Structures are given as structure tokens and as C-alpha cells.
Amino acid sequence: MALTGEQIEAITRSTVDLYRTAEQAIVREVTRQLLAGIDAQDWAVNRLGALATLRRTVERVLQLVEDTGAEQIREALARAYRSGQAAATTGLPAQLLPRDPDTVRAAAVAADVVTRAGVIENLAAALIADVGARHSNVLRHVLDVYRTVIQQATAVSVAGGQTRRQASQHAYRAFIDQGVSSFTDARGRVWRLSSYVEMAVRTVTQRAAVQGQTDRLQTLGIDLVIVSNSPRECERCRPWEGKVLSISGARTGRTEMRSRVGSGTVTVDIAGTVEQARADGLQHPNCTHALRAYLPGATKIPTGDLSNPKGYEAQVKQRAIERHIRRWKERELGALDDVGKATAAARVRQWQGAMREHLAANPELKRLPYREQIGAGSVSR
């Protein structure tokens, strides 16, 4: 059995938590700088004068996570690959594993496939470079947010009758909701840095785990895998549930294969390759589907309607409640007065209550505390 979504999350958690912590540190620093002397007459001048200090602080935070995160990413991918190899034959009866001459030839081909240490390092290097490239964009955005809040607060408080603190809070809250530590990608999507890192790291870690699994299976002469039946599948993955896939692509379509149990052959419908399924959306970030070895005649293919739209809808609602909890936690962190902080804290408790009610009504769901932390979630905003 390949790694589950929870196992992938466990492998990537330290890296993602590092970026979430950094994101919170940046919000705290921006909040601290905005609050300094906020009721003084020369607040705007003094705060703009502190811009260089803010820049240095954010640069140090980003450099720290870049240095620490690079090593954690390498460790996560190596661990995922090893875990994928270990999970490849879990649950398979030893007597059903290949023992014929074809296995020897398959193993030779697999050994020719490359030493995967280099492949994993290339994956890690590309991911580290991709994440690192976002840091300069995030730095610019943080400084732009800071300047904009000061400018808007000054203008509104003068012309709109609000206090400077009220005007600052109003301007700042909009940026907090979007993500102070955010950037816009080439497709125009706005990402929080921590959300982007979560998406990217989970995607590549899952790829490394699948690579380890499929490499191991190929050394055993096993070229076919079957997609698991997830209880809460999304529309992208639903067409692939219970389907048999080829690792190498050597055979696809309907074919006769020798049975692993008894004599004779069995008819196997090979829906496509692992790469084709992944390109179509299978095993996207947070995907709950796994792959396991398929042995003709021995592996049972699930039948009937495997879809569970109600389960998926319940999970979607859970994700929405998590977003509300994160949103109000971050508003509490970025509050510029006691009233705003108390109001945000009350809303956090309100949505946490809604989560408890939702889980009680849907006991098949599991509460994931890490997804209720600031910066969690693997989608753009």
C-alpha cells in the first residue's frame, strides 16, 4: 500500500510548520511596528522611518526558514522515498510475489532505471529553488503592506473622522485576510507563502513516495497497481477509483495475463499509466487515494458505485470551517486594539464550536488541528 495522505502530512509537517511560524512572526513584527506610537502626532513619519528595521527583520526570518527549510525538504523527500519502498509490498502474501525468469529480467530493467538518490536530489533542488524564489516577492509585499497601511490610515483619519488606530485597523485587516506574507504567481493567483509551501512540499513528497513504491515494485517484476477507493473522493479523482494502472506503460487496455493464483489467465482492463492518472488530477495535494500492487487473479477489484459525494461535501464544509478559524486567529494576531483582539478571539471560539458540531454530525470525519493553524491550507487565496 502506498502512503496515505496522513502519512504524507506527517513527513512534511516540520517544513510546513516552519513556514507557518515564520509567517506568524512576520505578522507580529508588522503589527508591533504599526502599534509603536500610534497615537502620537508624528506617527506616520516615525513609522516610515522604521521601514529599514522592518526590512532587516523580515529578511532575517526568511533567510532562517530558507536555510533550515532546505535541509528539511531534502530529509522529507528521502524519507518519503524510503517509506514508499517499504510500503510497496505491505500486505502482499510472499508466495504470490513473482519467482519466475521474467522477474529477473524485470529487476535488471529496474536496476537500469537509475539510482534514485540523484532523482530525489534533483526533486529537492528544484523544490528548494522554487520556494526560495518566492521569498523576494514576499519581502516586497510585506513592505508594501506596511507602507500602504500607514498611508491609508493617515488619509482616512484626516478626511474620514476615524481615529488613526481605527483607520489603521481597517486597512491592515484587509491585508491580513489576504495574507501579509503573500505573493502573486504567474497565473495571477495570490498565495500565502506558507500555503504555497504546503502545496509544493506535499506534492513533491508524494511524488517521491510513489517513485519509491513503483521502483520497488518494478524490481519485483510487478508493473500494475490499483487505485484505492477513498471514502471522500473529489471529482478529479473519482474516475480513477478502483482502476488498474501500469507503471511503465508497457501494456494498456484490455489484456490477458497469467493468474497469480492457480493456472490459466485472467482478463485485466488497464485504464492507463500512473503518470497519465496523475496528470489528470489523481494524487493532487491532500488527495486521499493510494496505490497498491495489483496481482492478476489475486487482487480483488471493487465493484459497484464507489462514489461518495455526501462524504466529500461534508469534508468540503469542514475545510470551510477551518478557513474561518484560521481567518479569525490571524485577525486576533493582527489586532491593533483590545476590542479587536477580544472580538476576533470570540469568533475563533464560535467557529471552533461549529467544528465540534459538524464533526459530531459526521463521525467519519477526523479533526485535524494543524489545519486550524494560521497559514494552513494548500490552495491559493
Buried (B, 14 or more C-beta within 10 A) or exposed (E): BBBBBEBBBBBBBBBBBBBBBBBBBBBEBBBEBBBEEBEEEEBBEBBBEBBEEBBEBBBEBBEBBBEBBBEBBBBBBBBBBBBBBEBBBEEBEEEBBBEEEEBEEBBEBBEEBEEBEEBBEEBBEEBBEEBBEBBEBBBEBBBEBBBBBBEBBBEBBEEEEBBBBBBBBBBBBEBBEEBBBBBEEEEEEBBBBBBBBBBBBBBBBBBBBBBBBBBBBBBBBBBBBBBBBBEBBBEEBBBBBBBBBBBBBEBBEEBEBEBBBEEEEBEBEBBBBBBBBBEEBBBBBBBBBBBBBBBBBBBEEEEEEBBBEEBBEBBEBBEEBBBBBBBBBBBBBBBBBEEBBEBBBEBBEEBBEBBEEBBEEBEEBEEBEEBBBBBBBBBBE
